[in-house]
Amino acid sequence: MIAGGPAPLIAAYLLQRTGSTTAISFYIIGCVLLSLIALALIPRTGEAPASQDGGQVAGSAKAML
């Protein structure tokens, strides 16, 4: 949310307040770190073993024919 739509406004504010693009760089680095932390906290799914029929699911087009 903080790196999406309002990012240009935040970047313009930081540039106006500091007069340097370094603050914008730190803002982007902070967003990246926050995203990496969120990614690490997401539970993993899809680790179930493959099915016996070669990975086909029961609702696939081939199974319906």
Order of alpha helices (4+ residues) and beta strands (2+ residues): alpha-alpha-alpha
